[in-house]
Amino acid sequence: MALKLVKDKTLSPRRNGTEAAHQKVFFRWLGLAFPFVRALTFHIPNGGRRNAEEGAHLKAQGVTAGVPDVFMALPTEAYPGLFIEFKAGKNKATAMQAAFIARLREAGYRVDVCYSYEEARTIVIEYLKGSDYV
């Protein structure tokens, strides 16, 4: 099956939109373009503000600082999976994120930091090229 792009002007948030806006559009596109892939791709809700008690509970349950936002649990010939960290505007990966990303790459995963839905879409299409998932 040939890779396809979904062109829909309603899908594209402004480049300086929030990380959440880009991520929502990314998942909407992924569900339309590659439903099977979408079923095995998920957001890791690691961020956000929480009170100390809730933070302690989550940490005890395995929440780990620095984990990227999205994981695609589909191996290719080159990688066991794909992680995407969404950033907005001029934001950069934090030191904890950079360290975690480095560990993931050492373990063989593909990890990309994306500043727009379009950038994430391009990476996913490249990642899936030649696979049996599309």
Secondary structure, DSSP 8 states (H G I E B T S, - for coil): --------GGG---TTS-HHHHHHHHHHHHHHH-HHHHHTEEE----S---HHHHHHHHHTT--TT--SEEE----SS-S-EEEEE--TT----HHHHHHHHHHHHTT-EEEEESSHHHHHHHHHHHHTTSTT-
